Amino acid sequence: MIELIVKDRCTGCGDCVTACPTRVFDLTPDGPAIARQADCQTCFLCELYCPADALYVGPAYEPAGGIDAEMLLASGRLGQYRRDSGWGEWTDDPRHSDEHWRMGSIFARARAMAPSGDGGDKG
Amino acid sequence: METGAFEADVLVIGGGLSGAWSAIGAARAGAQVILVDKGYVGTSGVAAAAGPGHWWVAPEQREAAIRQRLETAQGLGDADWMAQILDLTWRTLPTFAAYYRFPKDEAGQVQYRSLRGPEYLRGLRRLAMDLGVRILDHHPALELLQTHDGAIVGAAGQTRPGAEPWRVIAGAVVLASGGCAVGSRLHGSRNNTGDGHLMAAEAGADFSGMEFSAYYTVGPATLPNTRSMLFSFARYFDAAGRELDIPPGERVEPLAKALLEGPVFCTLDRTPEDIRAIMPSVQPNFMLGFDRAGVDPYTDRFEVTLLGEGTIRGVGGLRLRAIDGRTAVEGLYAVGDVASRERVTGAISGGGAVNSSWALSSGLLAGQAAASFARRAGRSSPLQVRALGRAGLRAQRQAATVDAADAIAAVRSEMNPYDKNLFRSGAGLSASQARLEQGWRYIADHGQALGDGALRLREAASMTAVARWCVASGLNRVESRGMHHRLDAPTKDSSLAKRLRSGGLDQVWTEYERPVARIEAA
C-alpha cells in the first residue's frame, strides 16, 4: 500500500495523480498528497510513473506506518522498480534491458525439473 | 448538471489491452473514437501489473496448436475462431514495433511473444493517441444509454474523484471492462468489478460459460504479487514444517486442499541461481513485495494463498454472436475478458497467452465492426435516449443506506473460498445462490448513493450480479469439465459438451445451447 511521498524529492509534477489507476492521490497546493490510501491496490505502478523516485509503496495490503523518508532514502528502494524496468534515464542501460521474453525458457526449465508436474505457463 | 457531454462514432469503455486495441481498430477504420477508463489508460486493468504473453504460433505449426487446444477445450472450442486470433496476433504484434522496444535474443531474433504489461499499455496509449483517439481517464462508466428501438448509443458515468457527471453519445459502444475478480486481491484487479457485465445485462445481453469461473493463482498470503512463474519451482510445507506432496504447476487442487487444512508455507529454493540473478530484468515487479517485507523467497519459507480470479483467467463472459464482438444487443460490442472466451479456450483457462491474443484480436475486430456499424447507424440526438442503470444507481423501492463494503465482503465470501467455488457441489452452490439472491435484492431495492460512493455501490451491485450468473451456471452444469469441478458429479457427462448461456437480473436464468457439432476428444 502507498505509504509515503518523499517531500524532498517530489517535484510536484502530478504524474502520480494522473497515473494511479484507482485515483489515490490529489494534487494540492503543496503538491501531490495521498488522499484515499484505502483505495490503493498495491500495484506499484505509481512508482514507475514517478520520474523523481519520490514514492514508496509498502509491501502489505494494509498501511504499515512507521516509515520515514530518511530510512527510505538510505534503503536504495526508492526508484528500484523504475530502474529495473529500464525507464527514463535507464532506457539504454544494458544492465536493465528487457528480458521478459525469457519466461518461456524459464517455464521449460521448471518443467524439466518437475517430471511429474507440468510446470504451468501462465505468467 | 452535465459537465461533460461528448459525441463520438465509437465509444470504448475500458482501456486495458482489449479496450486499447479496440480504440486502435476503430480509429484505423476511420471512426472518431472516445476511450473512457475507470482509471488511467496505461496502468488500469490486470495486464498492467503483469506481463502478457501471446498465443504466438508460426503458420506452419498452427494446425497442430489448434488441434491440441481443441482437445483441452473439452468440446467447447471453435477451430475457426482460434485460427483467426492466431493469425491476427502473428500479423499485428510486429506492426507495434514503433511503440514497444521488442528485445532480441542471443541469436538476434526479435522476441514478439511476451510483453511487459506497463510498457505494452504505455505503447498502446501512445498509438491510440497518435491515431486521434480521445482518452478520458478517471471517467468510470456507470450505465449504458439506449434509444427507443433498443440500440445502444452511448454511456454515462461520473468522474473519479469528484463525481462530476459525464455522458458520451456514440454510434456504437464497445465494452472492454475486463473480467470480474469478484473482490479478490488478485494483483491489479481492483477496477475489475464486473461493471460492464451488469451494464450489458441491463441492456438485454446474455452470457456464456459463467460456470468456468473457478480459476486460482498462487501467491504470498500477505504480500502483493501474482507473478506466479517462479512458483513452478516451489516446495510447500505445512505449519509443522513437513513438506507437502504438492507438484508445482497448473493444477491448484492439491494446494487448495492443503490450505483448507491449515496454513501452507512455500520456498522457491529450487530456483536455479542464474534465473534468480536475472529476475529483476525478467519481471521487475516480482521481487518488490518480498524485498520490502524482508523476505528472501529463495531461502525463506513464506505463507501462501490462492487468489481467486473469477472470470479474469476464468472463461465466462458476454456471449458473442460473432468473432467481431457483436452481442445480442444492437450497437453493443464486447471484447477481451468481459466477453466469453469459450470458443478460443474451451472449458479450461486461456492462461495469459490465449487470453492476450484474444484481447488483441477481439479488440481490433470489434473496433472495426463498431466503426462500420456507427457509420451505418449515425448518431442519435441526446433527447431520444434513456439511461439503463438500475441496481445500485436507482433504487426500485425506498432508497436506504447500503454499505458497499459489506456487500462486497458478502460476494467474496461466496466466490473466493476454495470449499465453495473450487470444490463445488449442488448443495453448496444452492446455499450460495440463496445468500447472493438476498444480497442482490437488497441492493436492487434500496441501493442508491451520491457522490464518489455511487461508484463503489455500483461495483458491489456488479460483483453480486456476476456471482449470481456464475453460481446459477455452476448449478446447472451437473458434471465436472475443465475448471468446473462438482464433488457431487465428479466426471464428465458427454451429453453436456455444449455451452451454457445465462442472464437475467430480477430473475437469473440458464439454458444450454445445442451441442457443439464436433465429436468430443476422448
HADDOCK unambig.tbl for C-alpha pairs under 7 A between the chains (distance, minus, plus):
assign (segid A and resid 18 and name CA) (segid B and resid 40 and name CA) 6.83 0.50 0.50
assign (segid A and resid 19 and name CA) (segid B and resid 40 and name CA) 5.61 0.50 0.50
assign (segid A and resid 19 and name CA) (segid B and resid 43 and name CA) 6.60 0.50 0.50
assign (segid A and resid 20 and name CA) (segid B and resid 39 and name CA) 6.96 0.50 0.50
assign (segid A and resid 20 and name CA) (segid B and resid 40 and name CA) 6.58 0.50 0.50
assign (segid A and resid 20 and name CA) (segid B and resid 43 and name CA) 6.96 0.50 0.50
assign (segid A and resid 21 and name CA) (segid B and resid 39 and name CA) 4.01 0.50 0.50
assign (segid A and resid 21 and name CA) (segid B and resid 40 and name CA) 5.04 0.50 0.50
assign (segid A and resid 21 and name CA) (segid B and resid 43 and name CA) 5.68 0.50 0.50
assign (segid A and resid 21 and name CA) (segid B and resid 44 and name CA) 5.10 0.50 0.50
assign (segid A and resid 22 and name CA) (segid B and resid 39 and name CA) 5.63 0.50 0.50
assign (segid A and resid 23 and name CA) (segid B and resid 39 and name CA) 6.85 0.50 0.50
assign (segid A and resid 41 and name CA) (segid B and resid 188 and name CA) 6.35 0.50 0.50
assign (segid A and resid 41 and name CA) (segid B and resid 190 and name CA) 6.20 0.50 0.50
assign (segid A and resid 42 and name CA) (segid B and resid 224 and name CA) 6.47 0.50 0.50
assign (segid A and resid 43 and name CA) (segid B and resid 49 and name CA) 6.24 0.50 0.50
assign (segid A and resid 43 and name CA) (segid B and resid 187 and name CA) 6.56 0.50 0.50
assign (segid A and resid 43 and name CA) (segid B and resid 188 and name CA) 5.68 0.50 0.50
assign (segid A and resid 45 and name CA) (segid B and resid 43 and name CA) 6.63 0.50 0.50
assign (segid A and resid 58 and name CA) (segid B and resid 292 and name CA) 6.83 0.50 0.50
assign (segid A and resid 59 and name CA) (segid B and resid 223 and name CA) 5.83 0.50 0.50
assign (segid A and resid 59 and name CA) (segid B and resid 224 and name CA) 6.65 0.50 0.50
assign (segid A and resid 59 and name CA) (segid B and resid 289 and name CA) 4.56 0.50 0.50
assign (segid A and resid 59 and name CA) (segid B and resid 292 and name CA) 5.62 0.50 0.50
assign (segid A and resid 59 and name CA) (segid B and resid 293 and name CA) 5.66 0.50 0.50
assign (segid A and resid 60 and name CA) (segid B and resid 222 and name CA) 6.18 0.50 0.50
assign (segid A and resid 60 and name CA) (segid B and resid 223 and name CA) 5.27 0.50 0.50
assign (segid A and resid 60 and name CA) (segid B and resid 224 and name CA) 6.61 0.50 0.50
assign (segid A and resid 61 and name CA) (segid B and resid 222 and name CA) 6.95 0.50 0.50
assign (segid A and resid 61 and name CA) (segid B and resid 223 and name CA) 6.89 0.50 0.50
assign (segid A and resid 61 and name CA) (segid B and resid 224 and name CA) 6.90 0.50 0.50
assign (segid A and resid 81 and name CA) (segid B and resid 284 and name CA) 6.18 0.50 0.50
assign (segid A and resid 81 and name CA) (segid B and resid 285 and name CA) 6.57 0.50 0.50
assign (segid A and resid 84 and name CA) (segid B and resid 280 and name CA) 5.84 0.50 0.50
assign (segid A and resid 84 and name CA) (segid B and resid 281 and name CA) 6.13 0.50 0.50
assign (segid A and resid 84 and name CA) (segid B and resid 284 and name CA) 5.55 0.50 0.50
assign (segid A and resid 85 and name CA) (segid B and resid 281 and name CA) 6.87 0.50 0.50
assign (segid A and resid 85 and name CA) (segid B and resid 284 and name CA) 5.76 0.50 0.50
assign (segid A and resid 96 and name CA) (segid B and resid 281 and name CA) 5.90 0.50 0.50
assign (segid A and resid 97 and name CA) (segid B and resid 281 and name CA) 6.30 0.50 0.50
assign (segid A and resid 98 and name CA) (segid B and resid 103 and name CA) 6.50 0.50 0.50
assign (segid A and resid 98 and name CA) (segid B and resid 281 and name CA) 5.65 0.50 0.50
assign (segid A and resid 98 and name CA) (segid B and resid 282 and name CA) 6.48 0.50 0.50
assign (segid A and resid 99 and name CA) (segid B and resid 281 and name CA) 5.30 0.50 0.50
assign (segid A and resid 99 and name CA) (segid B and resid 282 and name CA) 4.53 0.50 0.50
assign (segid A and resid 100 and name CA) (segid B and resid 114 and name CA) 6.72 0.50 0.50
assign (segid A and resid 100 and name CA) (segid B and resid 115 and name CA) 6.74 0.50 0.50
assign (segid A and resid 100 and name CA) (segid B and resid 116 and name CA) 6.57 0.50 0.50
assign (segid A and resid 100 and name CA) (segid B and resid 281 and name CA) 6.78 0.50 0.50
assign (segid A and resid 100 and name CA) (segid B and resid 282 and name CA) 4.04 0.50 0.50
assign (segid A and resid 100 and name CA) (segid B and resid 283 and name CA) 6.19 0.50 0.50
assign (segid A and resid 101 and name CA) (segid B and resid 111 and name CA) 6.42 0.50 0.50
assign (segid A and resid 101 and name CA) (segid B and resid 114 and name CA) 5.43 0.50 0.50
assign (segid A and resid 102 and name CA) (segid B and resid 282 and name CA) 6.80 0.50 0.50
assign (segid A and resid 110 and name CA) (segid B and resid 232 and name CA) 5.73 0.50 0.50
assign (segid A and resid 110 and name CA) (segid B and resid 233 and name CA) 5.95 0.50 0.50
assign (segid A and resid 117 and name CA) (segid B and resid 247 and name CA) 5.48 0.50 0.50
assign (segid A and resid 117 and name CA) (segid B and resid 248 and name CA) 6.01 0.50 0.50
assign (segid A and resid 117 and name CA) (segid B and resid 249 and name CA) 5.78 0.50 0.50
assign (segid A and resid 118 and name CA) (segid B and resid 249 and name CA) 5.40 0.50 0.50
assign (segid A and resid 118 and name CA) (segid B and resid 250 and name CA) 6.95 0.50 0.50
assign (segid A and resid 119 and name CA) (segid B and resid 232 and name CA) 5.10 0.50 0.50
assign (segid A and resid 119 and name CA) (segid B and resid 248 and name CA) 5.85 0.50 0.50
assign (segid A and resid 119 and name CA) (segid B and resid 249 and name CA) 4.11 0.50 0.50
assign (segid A and resid 119 and name CA) (segid B and resid 250 and name CA) 6.74 0.50 0.50
assign (segid A and resid 120 and name CA) (segid B and resid 232 and name CA) 6.72 0.50 0.50
assign (segid A and resid 120 and name CA) (segid B and resid 249 and name CA) 4.44 0.50 0.50
assign (segid A and resid 120 and name CA) (segid B and resid 250 and name CA) 4.71 0.50 0.50
assign (segid A and resid 122 and name CA) (segid B and resid 351 and name CA) 4.87 0.50 0.50
assign (segid A and resid 122 and name CA) (segid B and resid 352 and name CA) 5.03 0.50 0.50
assign (segid A and resid 123 and name CA) (segid B and resid 51 and name CA) 6.51 0.50 0.50
assign (segid A and resid 123 and name CA) (segid B and resid 227 and name CA) 6.06 0.50 0.50
assign (segid A and resid 123 and name CA) (segid B and resid 228 and name CA) 6.08 0.50 0.50
assign (segid A and resid 123 and name CA) (segid B and resid 229 and name CA) 5.55 0.50 0.50
assign (segid A and resid 123 and name CA) (segid B and resid 352 and name CA) 6.04 0.50 0.50
